[in-house]
């Protein structure tokens, strides 16, 4: 508003240091400019501020009231911000509380999966690699090459046992694997049958 009054050369009516002219012609011009300055002030303030200036009789008094009101508003806003800042600094002590207060969201908490997991009953399920019940394809109990972790080592043990039996020339011997419930019946060095 100061720029508006200055551009229209009406700010001299707001400034207290300038005296009112005593000559009649200059005084009439001064009064018309005073009315113009008051009109510009009234038209350019917010409607909520009209209550502060409606009883003022000159532009200087209007300007002082508005300046005082603006300073009061600014001071009250600054005081409120400072009080809020002090309250926040006194109430927040931990880093997690800082994160909650600054973002408004609580930090993501991981679930304890050890407590959530339950042992699955595999007695009724069937293995996709060997077709037997009681284990799954990735379990160590599976003897097929595509099966679990113990399958490959169990197959090696069975092949070694079959090779030893076939070199001794004792047909119809049964070799067993320590890791499995399966039995292998060896007819000769060329034929190996798995019985379950």
QUIDAQUI-V647713 format. One record per run of one state. SS is the DSSP state (H for helix, E for strand, C for the rest). FROM is the first residue (numbers start at 1). LEN is the number of residues. Records with the same first field share a line. If there is no record, write none. Layout:
BEGIN
SS: FROM-LEN / FROM-LEN
END
This chain:
BEGIN
C: 1-1 / 8-3 / 14-10 / 45-2 / 54-5 / 92-3 / 104-9 / 117-9 / 127-6 / 134-15 / 168-5 / 177-6 / 187-5 / 196-1
H: 2-6 / 11-3 / 24-21 / 47-7 / 59-33 / 95-9 / 113-4 / 149-19
E: 126-1 / 133-1 / 173-4 / 183-4 / 192-4
END
